[in-house]
């Protein structure tokens, strides 16, 4: 974020040496010296790290502060509700800070040995919000807080590196306005300020910026900003720091002083007009309130993941069938994400705050949507668009936007996901967008939702469950299953279920499968994979998810459906392969005879053949599960995988995308006639695949 002339907003990186102070200095000492009314106020909750990055729950902690003028023995004190802790006979001096943590060894290793540990708690702070109570020895409530992972609580504390910090310890802990996110680290690591003064610490409550509104942002028209502001001390000044740019953010913001139009100095409404911004610019602004004691409050807070309000300046002229999006990168590009081109780049730090913008111009001229301060990560043939958790686009917080590869893949993926979704499988959203990147037309692209915590909430799954991604180039069980969350827990749950499948047979194995797996969803996954010949989705190229708790059950989530519908490495140009057997993916399935020029790879000579996967092998071969799977496959062939239902979906796809093929070819210098001919050939191959594959399946099921 650029700096405002006069008031500077800096976001320092968290350095290990800054985390080694035993007691809070500075503001904590001033509280004791200058606030005699606080004498005897005793111990309060001061900071909470409830969701460290990478789900490092071993780094969770609750910090206490002694705001009184005398030492306090914590013998008999307790923390209760969300987690449980019985504190021992340790003494907290005036202004002293101490931490109650989940894992003392992990916390000291991360933050430094000089952080004072008061004790450990049992249980785990929930990532979605929690209640904490601090009880005195007589069981009376000394302090409490009920925080959340959504506004008005800071988003930065929800897995983005920051902790929750108390602004004024003697203000009510139940008031979200008295809590803020700690200083953001530059890269995605657990930061916070255990054992040292909070970055948000203040002597008295700051001014409140209660409400901010603005008029529509229209090119060449002034923008009216209205703010409702209050302060017990009285407001001295309200202003807006702003900038508008088309190529890169300005180094210095400009200031607009707002005038009070209603109310008084303790609570009033202020208004002003920003100069008219030109079309094609991004407008960013933030409100600053100063009270008579020179305390300053910003909205948004400088430590927020989105430190400004933002709006793209333009008029939506999009009349196409697809939403038109503009991906705007304003600075240094992020490192590539996980892909075939960037494999081996793991371990490099990820930025916390995004510097890019995602602009959506809906169809039929709807209001322009601006998603600012987002992360735009290059990936194979496109980008990973990482939005903020509280501001999704069509319920998605991370989209994989892909425009490269074979044009047919832009058709097979959304059609495949549509069938999985209709089959009742937890499935990512997928579709198409017309994309521009930094003023350069890309053309129509595929988007696929990332299976992240927002995805799991959308499909009614608990996001605290275990998630793994299957990767073909990994070695062994752990190497092939890339763990995506709960990193400190390792692969123990996965190893246990695979071992259980391996050791059991027959009826005992069937009972184990019913206990450990969501059987209807598993049958639907394998049945839909058979329909679209998802040959690469039995051995790898899927996600696995296990719901949390001892009774948690496993299921499979489809992914990477490009080489489906008759496509594989070495497939004919007609995609006229329809005969993947019903035994495919199960233990005991044998590689078919070679049927074209010899090709060798790790699994055999037939390019589409793979041995059974960790789950598919034993489960599809189990005599109890197999009839459930075959019944579900027949149901899909009779209801969803039909020329009426799926054929209509292919027709809609053709109607929507054929104009986009022409637009893309025109804008990117391709031959329009050749692009159109290839598109129509691909559509025809999908219709043939539907007809011929369905006929093969029904014939085999009839046997």
N, C-alpha and C positions, 0 to 999 in steps of 0.2 A: 504494500500500500504506500502510495506517495505521501510525503509529509505536507502538513498544512503550514503555511508561513506563520511564524509566531509559535504556535503550539506544535510540538513534535511528537509523533507517534512512532516509537521504535519497537521492534520485535526481536530482542536478542536471542541468540541460540542458547540453549541450556548447556552449561559447561559443568563438568563434574566438580571442579574446584569451588563452584558457587554453592554446592549442595552440602558442604561439610561444616556449616555453622551449627554449634550445639544448641544455642538458644536464639530465638528471634531477637534481632537487634533493631535499632532505628525506631520504627513506629511502635512496636510492642513496648519499648522502654518509655516512649513519650506518653502512651496511654496511662502508665502508672504515675509518671511525674506530673502530668498536666490535667488529669481527670480525677479530682478527689471524690467526685460523686460515684466513681466506680470502685472505690475501696471496698473490699469484701465481696465483690461480685463473683469471685471464685472462678471455677473452671468451666470452659465452654468448648463446644465443637468449633474447630477453626478451619479445617480443610478435609476434603474427601477425594480420594482417588478410587473411583468405583469401576472404571472401565479402561485399563491400560491398553495401549495399542497391541495388536496381535493377540488379543484375549489373554494377555499375561496376567491372569488373576492372582498369581503369586506376588505381584507388586501392588495389590490393593492395600490401602491404609486409610486410617482416620487419625487426624491430628487434633490434639487438645492444646488449649492455651490457658494459662492462669492470668486472668486480667486483674486480679486483686493485688493488694499491697503486701500480703504475707504469704509465706510458703504454704502449700497445701499438700498434706499426705493423701495419696490416692487409695490407701487401704480401704477396702469395702466399696469403692466406686465401681460401677458397672456400665458397660455399653450393651444395649439390648435392642430388640425388634429385628432389624435386618440381619445383624450378626450378633454374636454373643461374646462378651469378654468380661472376665473378673480381674480387676486391677489389683496389684499388690502394694506393699508398703513403700512405694517410691515417692519421693517428694518433688513437687513441681514448684520452682521458685517464682517470685513475682515476674511477670512477663515471659515466663518459661514456656517452651514448646516441647511436646513429646508426641511420639507416634505409637499407635496401636495398629498392628499390621497382620496380614494373613500368613506371611512366611518371612520370618526375621532374616534368615540367611540370604534369601533372594533380594530382599529390600536393601540390606546393607551392601551386598555385592553391586547393586545397581546405583545406589545413591551415595554411598560412602559410609565409612565406619563411624563417623562422628554424629550421625543422626541418632538422637536419643530414643530408644525403644522402651515404651512403657509396658508393653505386653503384646500378646497375640490374640486374635479373635478366631472363633470357630464359625463355620459357614462361609458363605460367599455373598458379596454385594451384587445384587442383580444389575445387569447392564441396562435394563429398561427403567430403572428408578427404584427407590428404596426409602424406607423410614428408619431413622436412627434416633435413639434416646440415650442420653447420658444421665444416669441415676446416681444420687448421693448415697452414702451408706444407709441413710434412713429410708431409702427407696423413693424419695421425692425426686421429681424431674428437674435436673439442673439446666438442661438444654435439650432441644430436639430439632430435627429437620426432616422434611419429607421432600426429596428431590425427584426430578424426572429427567428423561433424556430428550425432552422437547421444550419448545418455548413455553414460558419465559426463561427456562433454564438454559444455560449456554450449551450449544451443540458441540463445542470444542472439547468438552469433558467426556463425550461419549465415544471413546476409542480413538480420539484424534490427538492424543498426547497431553492435553491439559488436565488439570484437576479442578475440582470445585473449591474456590477460595472464599472465605468469609471476608466481607468488606469491613464491617464494624462489629466486633464480637458481642457488644452489648445490645445491638439492635436485634429484633426478633429473628431467630434462626428459621422460623417458618415462612419468612417473607422472601420470595425469590429475588427481589430487588437488592437484597443484602448479600447476594452471592454472585460471583462472576467466575469466568474461566481464568486459570493461571496463564502466565506469559506463554505464548505458543512457541514450541521449539521449531527450528528450521526444518528438521526432518522428523519422520514419524517414529518417535521414541517416547517412552513414558517420562514426562517432565514433572510439573508440579513444583512445590517448594517445601518438602518435608524438613522440619528443623530450622527453617529460616523465615523471615518476614514475608507475608503474602505480598505478591505483586499488586494486589488490589486493595491492600490495607489502607484505611482512612480513619481520621479522628472522629468524624461525625458522618451521618448519612449524606450521600451526595445528592445533588439536585436530581429530580426525576424528569425524564423525557417520556411522557405518558403516551403520546400518540403523535405520529407523523403521517401526513397525507400529502399528495401532490396531484396536480392537474395532469391530464393526458400529455404524454411527451410526443409532440408533433413537430416535424421539421419547420424551422424558421418561426416558431411561436414561443413566447416566454413560458416558462414552467413555474407555476405557483406552488410554493412549499408552505405548508401549514403545520405548526408544531404546538402541542399542548404541553406545558412545562410547569413544574411545581417545586418549591423548596421552602422548608420551615424558616430558613435564614433569609429568604428573599432572593429573587432573581436579579442579577446584575446585567446579564447580556445573553442573548440567544443569537446564534449565527449558523450559517451553513457553509461548510467547506466543500468545494465542488471542482470538477474538471470535466471537460469533454474532449475526446480525441478520436482519431480515425486510424492512426497507425501505431502509436505507443502511448502509455500513460505519461502525463506531464510530471516533471519532477516536483513542482510546487503547485498546490491547490490554490484556488482563489477563494475569497471570503465574501459572503453576503450576510449582512446584519439584518435580522428579522425585527419587525415592529410589533409591539403588543397591540392586539385589536380588541380583546375582551379580557376580563378578569383583573387581577391585581398582581403585585410583585410576588405573592406567595403561590398563586396558581393562575395562570393566564394562557391565552392562545396567541401565538405569534405567527406572523406571515411575511412573506417576501417573494419577489419574482427573480428567478434565474434568467439570465440572457438567453435568447432564442438559440438553440443548438442546431447546427446544420444536419442535413440528412446523411446517413451513413456513419454517424459518430456514435460513440458509447458515452452516455452521461452517467457519472458517478457522483454521489453526494452523501454527506453525513451531517448530523445536527450536533451542535456544541452548546451546552448550557453552563453558565458560570454564575454561582451565587455570590452573595455579599461577603462571604468568607474566602472567596477565590477558589472554592472547590469546583472541580470541572467534571462534567458528565458528557460522554459522547453516546450517541445512538446512530448506528450500531457501535458496540464497544470495540475499541481498537484490537482486542484480542479475539474477537469473533472470527470464525472461518470466513464470513462475509462481512468485511469491515466497512462496507458502504451499501447504500441503496443504489440500484443500477437500472438503466433503461436503454435499450437500443433505439436510436432515433431513426424512424423511417415510417413508411406507409406500406401496409401489406397489400401488394398487388398480385399475390399468388392465387391463381385460378385453376391450378392443376389439380389432379386427383390425389397428389401426395403432399404432405406437409413439406415445406421448404425450410431447410436449416442452414445456418451459417456458423461454421466453426472458426472462431477468432482466437488466435494465439498471439499474446502481446509481449512475449519475452523469450527467454531461453527455452528451447524445447525439452520436454521430459525425455528420460531414457526410454527406449522401447520396452513394451510390456512383454509378457511371456509369449513366445511364439517360436517357430522353427528358426527364425532369423536371429533371435536374441537369447537362445538357450545358453545357460551358463552365466547369465548376468545377474543371478540372484545374489542377494546380500548387499547390493548397493542401496543406499538410503533413499527413501521416497519423500518428496516434499509434503508438508502438512497442508499448506494453503495453496489452492490453485490460482493460476494467473490468467486463465483463459475464459472465454465466454461462449455459451451455447445459445443461439438465437433461433426461435422457431416461429415461422410464419404459417399459421394453420391454413387449411384449404378454405375456399370461399371467403377470404378476406377477414377472418377473425382477428381479434387483438393479438399483437405481437407479444411473444413470451420471451423474457430475458432471464437466463440462468448464468449468473456472473460469479467470478472467483471460483471457477470449477477447474478440475484437472483434466487435461486432454493428453492422453498417453498414446504415442504411436504404437501400433501393433501391425502384425502381418496384414498387408493389403488394406489398412485403414487405421482406425483410432478406437481407443477405449474412452468413452465419455463418462466421467465420474461426477455426478451431480451431488448435491447435498441431501442428507437424509430427510430433512423436513421440507424439501422442495423438489419432489420427483416430477418427471415428465411421463404422463400416462401410467402412473404407478411405478415407474422404473427409476432407480437411482444410479444404475450403471448400465450403459448401452455399449455393445460392440458394434461399431459402424464399419461395414466392410464393402468396398467397391471394386476390389481386384479379383483376380482369379478368373475362372471360366464364367461367362455370363449365365450358363445353365445353373451354376451353384446358387445364384441369386434367386432362382425359382424353386429349386428342390428343398432348400432349407426351410422357408416359411410353410411350404406345403407339408413337409414332414412334421414340423412342430404342430401344425393345425390338426393332423391326425392324432398325434400323441395327446393333445389337449382334449379332443373329442372322445378319446378312449378313457379319459379319467386319470391320466398321468400328470403329476406335478411338472409343468412344462414352462420354459421361458417364453415370454412374449416375443414375437418376431413380426417384421413387416418391412416396409420400404420408405425411404426418405429421399427427397431431392436435395443434394448436398453441394454447398460451396465451402471451400477452405481458403481463408484469408483472401477473399475476393476472387478466387479461381474456381470456375465451375468443375465439379467432379462428376455430376450426373446422378442417376438414381443409384442408391446404395441399399444394401440389406442392413437392418438393425436386429440384434438379438439381445435380449435381456440377460444380464449376468446373474447367475445363481448366488446371490448374496443375502444379507439379513433382510433387506426389503422384499426380495423375491419370496423368501420363506414366509414372511408375514402375509404376503399377498395370497399365497396358496394355502394359507391356514396351517402353517407348520411353525413350530417353536424355533426361532433363530439361534437359540443357544445349543441346538443339536450339533452333532459332529458332521463335518462336510469334507469330502475328499474328491479330488479330480483324478480320473484315470488317464495316464499318459503312456503311450506305447513305448517310449524310449527309456522308461525306468527299468531298473533291474530288481527282481524279487517283489514280494508283497509290498513292503514299505516304499521301495523305489518307484513302483508303478502307481502308488496312491499318494498323490501330492496333497498334503494336509492343508486345508484352507482356513481353519480356525482352531481355537482351543489348543494352541500349539504346545503348551506345557504338558499336555496329557499324552502326547505321543500317539502311537497307533494301537494302543492296547485293546480298545473295543473292537477294532477291525481284526486284529490278530485272533481275538477270542472267537468271533463269529466264523471266521474262515476255518479255524481249528475245529470248531464244533461241526461244521459241514463235512470236513475231511474225515473225522473220526466216526461219524454216524452213518448208518445205512438204512434203507427201507423205511418201515413204519416209524422207527425211532428218529430217523433223519427228517421225515415228513412232520413229525410232531415238533422237532427243533425248528424247522422252517416256519411253521405256523406261529411259534413263540417269538421268533426273532425278526420276521419279515412281514411287511404289509402285503399279504398274498394277492389280493385283487389288483393292487397297483403293479406288483411284479409281473403278474400274468398279462396285464394290459401293456406293460412296457415291452415284453418279449413279443407279444402278438403284433403290436404296431411296428416293431422293428422288422418282423417277418414281412409285413405288408409292403413296406417301402424298401425292402432288401438293405436294411441298415447293417451290412456285413461287418462294419468296423465298430459297431455299438454293443457287441457282446464281450469282446476281449478288452476293449478300451474305448476312449472317446465318450465318456459319460461321467456324471457326478453320482456319488453315493451319499446318502444322508441317513443319519440315525437320530431319531428324536431323543431328547435328554431323559435321564432317569433310568432306574433299573429295568423298567418295563419298556424302554425305548425300542422301536422297531426300525428296520432298514428298508430303504427303497432306492430305486435308480431314477436318475433324471437325465433325459436325452440331451445330447450336445454334439456339435460338429456334424450336421446332417448334410454336408455338401455332396459327398460321394455316395449318394443313395439313388433310388429310382433307376436302377440299372447301370449306374456309374461305378467304376472302380479303376485302379491303376491299370491301364492297358485295355480298357473297355473299347468296343468298336464305336465308330462315330455315330452309329444308329442307336446306341444304347439298347440293344435288342437282347439283353440277358434277363430272363424271367424266372430262372429255375433254381434259385437258392433253396436247398432242401429244408424240410420241416425239422430235421434233426440237427440243423446248424446251431453251433454254440454249446451243445450239450456234451458232456463227457461221453466218449465212445464214438462221436462223429468222426468219420474218416475223410481225409482229403480226397476229392474226386480225381479221376484220371486227367492228365494234361489234355487240354483241348486246343492249344495253339502253341506257337513257338516256345521252346523251353525258356523259362525265366526262373531264377532262383532267388529266394529271400529266406529270412530266418524261420519262416513257418512252413515252407514247402514251395511247390512250383506253380500252383494255381493262385493267381494274384488276389482273388477275393477271399480265399479260405484262411481261417484262423482257428486255432484250437479253442476249446471252451475257456471262458473267463473264470475268474475267482468265484463269482456268483453264478453265472449262467451254466458253467459246466455241471456242478453237482445238482443245482436246483432244477434245470430242465430235464435232467436224467432221472430225477426222483419219481417213482411210480405214483406217488400221491399227488405231486404237483402237475405232472404232465397232462392228465385229463383236464385239469382246470385251465391250463394254458391253451390246449387245443380247442376247448369249448369257447374260450374268449376270442381266439383267432377266428373261429367260424362266425361268432357274433359280429365281429368287426367287418368281416366280408359281406355280411348280410345287411348291416346298418350304416356304417360310416365309409368303409373302403369300397364304394360303389360308384358306378358311372354317374348316378344321379347326384350323389352328395359330393364326392371328391371331384368328379368331372365338372360340376358346377363351380367348385373352388378354382379349378384350373382355368375355366372360362373367365371368371372374374379377374384372375391374375392377368390374363392376356389383355382384357379390356383396359385394365388400369395401367399396365406397364408399356403397352405398345407405343403410345404417344411419348413416353419417357425414353424409349429406345431411340426415337427420332431426335428428341431434344438433346440427349447425351451425345449422340453421334455428331450432331450439328455443332454443339458447343465445344467439343473436344477434338474436332477435326477428323473424325472417322468417316468412312464411307457409309452413307445413310442406307443405301440399298443393301449392301452386304450385311450391315448390322440387323436390318429388319428381316432379312432372309434367315439369318442364323437364329434370331429370336423365334420366328414362326416354326422353324425346324425343331427347336427345343420344346416348344409347346406341344407339337405333334408327338414327339417322343414321350412326353409325360402322359398324354392321352393313351398312347399305345401301351405304355408300361402299366397304367391302371387296368386296362382291359386284359392284357395278357397275363400279368402277374396274378390278378384276381382269379382268372380262369385256372391257372396252375394250382393256386392254393385250394380252391374248391375241389379240384380233381383229387389232389392229395388227401384232403380231409375226407373225401368220399370213400377213400380206401380203408 
